[in-house]
């Protein structure tokens, strides 16, 4: 009772300001009251709130359930109304009331208050922004009024998660065959908890929580449960409809002595049996957004593994349409009432949709996919008429393995805003999921996307970026902003498509593979007494002449663009190298002048990305020079250039000494998606082989 009186006295001390509030003062500790009927995730958010207050001030706030707040209390309770995740935060009669139109709205209202008034960064765990420190927490005015967000479902896709997979002790082995080493283990439960907490703090409401999940396995299901307990909707990878992935299917039937292709054409009944199993496992959770469709093994088209699939686009699209119809039947069969459905038109799905061959079940949300590292919408987004029987949404890549980015950010906030604005203009705002890879590298893009998806009309990319910088750096803010712009402008642009040519994934999977293949060919030719210049195609065209199948048509023309002549590519590599060299110099200079407490943030946000791209690009350019010199007969010059290239690649590797510090030790323990150590080993082997040939 004494504390309640002290709280009321403290409020009076603020003067006649009716909407002022004191949370922590010299003699004041507000009580936090959570409505008696609020779900567990709202109470968990309140626990985060009291923990944050303790980190900031050292004060412990009482946290209770109840329905009758008193003056000086924080009261967190839902006031249901017909609005999706809207909320209000205000002071009335001495009570700081946080209320949502639904329970998630209440939770997000609390997290918004934490970000705005306590100044806690929602992604602090991942981006290193420190908690503020204060003796008191009091405000002359507290007021937030948030209507429903622009995008209804706003999610993360934890995808190609090599760093996350072995950073901490895995939760267990994955009992399925997989194509990639990263997927052989299950992400640590504590890591998944950190992901889920960051998501709800950032006011996202949906997660696709990793690749190749088997929901029937207890410690895999626990990661799903962690997300569900945080109030997140659960969904599935677009190649795992109803939760069934290709490797899960193969493993199941192999254990029964059956060697079935994962194909809804050749083995429809066996696939349907597994859809039922997977769907029942997911249906145990309260809120699921069901992915429908059909793709093959490891995110490839079904015909890649089953050569008996018909070759016509019409027939292939019909198989996928039949699969979706059956999946809807199965959900009804197992008792899922009014399932929320999404059909992600990635790869061949976008082409089939554009051509009018795909039949998506009524009521489903049709999800357009960007072209990955180009960050633009495909033809079907613009040219396919929308149907009132569907709602529409988006799948957008902040991360992508084969084309990049993976190690460093590659898309500025202004680009993302432009794409989301186009989508909103076409009423594709029901759903948006962002591929965020391993999370840590893309906190800038995630934070910008969060702001856009809630209030797209109010978003200004330049103003938002200035604020993002101001929340990290106390000095040199104009210089940091200039560096931010220089960094994103340093990526060379494809002359036809206009998107970045040499992201880290492009360098590893396109440039290096091509260089190494051509170099090995040159070595073999020299051994036979022949000589040839490298990388000179018959034409100097940036457009593919060959006809592509629908999967490659959707992705490869813009996602993996033709690089034309090698000499043109080499010139563009050198231009990118020079620009990132400048960005690195500026970043290191600004970091050296920054307060000591801000230098780790500066390194992670600016120095590491610029230095990594400078070194990686230089490594490719030097090896290209070496290969041309060798083809011209200058072996000693080739060796010298290759050694410079190796030194550049090793300098990229050496950045780990600081980037993987402290709690991030072992962050790069598993690197299979952009395999820098493997590339370095291959580079050393080529240098060894040069003089001998």
Phi, psi and omega in degrees: 000320179300319179296322179297319179293320178298320180296317179296319177299319180297321179295320178296328180296340179285356178095207185273008181286108188291334184257019175280160181204141174245117180272314178222125175224186183304320181235020185237132172224108181293148173268142179252118183246123178256132181309141187300332185259007180289142179293167185302326183290333175289318177297322178296322176297321177295324175297319175301319180299310181293326176295320178297316179300319179295318179296326183280315189245342187085358184272142174263126176257137176293137180235119185222164169266146178178177181230356186234083180289155177243166178305134181096352179275157162261123183244121185245107184203144181279139171241091189303136172205171186278074178203143183271113171057028172281161180200162177224143175229121182199164177257130177217128180055037176080002181252130172276106185259128177241113186223140177245163176286341172212175187297321178294323175302318177299313179300314183291329175298319178295315180293326176295317176300317179300317181291315186284317190260328176269347178064035176267124179289128181300333183254024186304322180301324188265332184252355175079005178293123187286158173289143174289165176237139180203153175272328180229155173229103182211148184221141175290333181210138174229121181200123173222130175229111184241120174281181181301145183292159179300316180254130185290301176260129184227113190227168171248144170246109176279104193225145179055044194274061183292316181297314182296329192295324184233013177299313174246166181306122182299154178291338179164171177286154176266120186276045175222154171289137176224162183273349187227141182299330182297332186269008182277352179227164181257135182304138176310138183296323177296324176295318178295324176297319178295323177295311183297319179297316179298324180296309183289327174299326179273003176066036166269155186232006184216145179221137162257101198268063174110173180261148171063035179289139169249102187290353180276346183269131189305310185283345168284315180298331179296324176295324174295319181295322178302315180292318180296320180295337177275000178090015181270139168291142178259139173219185188233156173304148182293347173260013178236061182301136185058013179096004181260121174257163183299317181292325176299319178296311182299316181297318182299310185283332175296323179295342178258012177079019182250133178253076182263142169285143176282091187209128175280355174273311185274330186224060184297320183293320181293322177294317180298320177302319181286327174301319180297315180300311182296317182295321178298323180293320179287328184293350176290342182266153191289324187228109183233133169256113192273124174276133176237160182134192174203125174227171186269207183290134170052048174065032175246166177295154183297330182286351177292330181253344180235097184288352179276352178298137179306155185265347182279146179298322181298314182293319180294318178296325180294322178299315180294319178298317178297321179298315181297318179299318179293322179298321176297319177300317183296319178299318177294320182299322182270005172095015176280116184271131177048059183296142175271121190245141172229138176240107184272118184270072180258141178066232185298334179300322179295320180292315180297322178294316179302322182278355178080018184268347189260134178249106179268132182305144178303142177089345181283154172271121177275123186251115175279140177253140172288173181270031173072255188279006173260338179055053169220163183272148183283180184300321185295334177298320184269326194255340183273123180300139176280152184244131180298344179283354181235156162256170188226146181212193191222149168235122190228136185262116161274336182227147173202139187282302192289332179250346182084170000278156178222314179277332187218159178291151182226349184239123179285159183301325182298323179293314179300317180300316180301319180289320178292327178295317176301319180295317180296322178297335178257017174062031177261063185239014179289331192201139169213130176236135182252126173285112185248010175056238181266010175076303191305319184288347190236026181295329176298308180295322179298313182296318178296318180297322178300314181296320180294315187291337177275315184222072185298318183295335182266358186280132173232115189300316182292316179296318179296317181295320177300318179292320178301318178291317182298330179283353180247329189231132181271346181224167173058032188295321178296322179292320177296322179295317178298320178295318177307312181294319179298318182303308184289333177282348184286338177292127176294143183255140177293132186294339179262308187274334175082004180257167185302132180274325194235053167293168185300323177293320176301315182298318183284316190263338179253298187294308184296316180299319180293314177303310184295318179299314180293323181293317177299322177296321179293321177298315180295320179295318180296322180298330179269007179082014180256166179212143179204149172285156186263156166058033179251093177291171184294329180236162177259051186254146175262011183240134179292138179269333186283155177280134182253152174286169187302324179297309181290327178299320183289327189249313197286328183297322180255332182280325178233071189290152175297138183262007180059212185292153180296323183294327175293316178299316180300316180298321180289324174300315181295323178294319177294318178303314182296320181291317178290331174299317178295316179299319179296316180300315180295316182298316180293324178294313179297320178298319181295333180269348183285154173304147185305324183292344183257001188284326177295320177297317179298319180296311183294319187278330187230311185294310183300309180300315182293316181293320179296312181293324176299310184292317183293316179296317179297319178303315179295316182296319181293319178292325175299317177300317180299319183292320178295318178299319180294319179296332178275357177096003181265081184295317181296319176295323179296317179298316181298316179295319179296323178293324175294321177296316178298317179300322178295315178297320178293328177291328174296317178297323183293341178298339180300334183304326178258321183295326182258049183267163171053233182294345180269008173306136183074011179301323180258026179300320178246115179226085181252345184278318170236086196279076182302315179301321179294318179298319179297317178298317179295322179296317179298319180296321179294321178296319178297323184282338185304302184296329184289341181259000000 
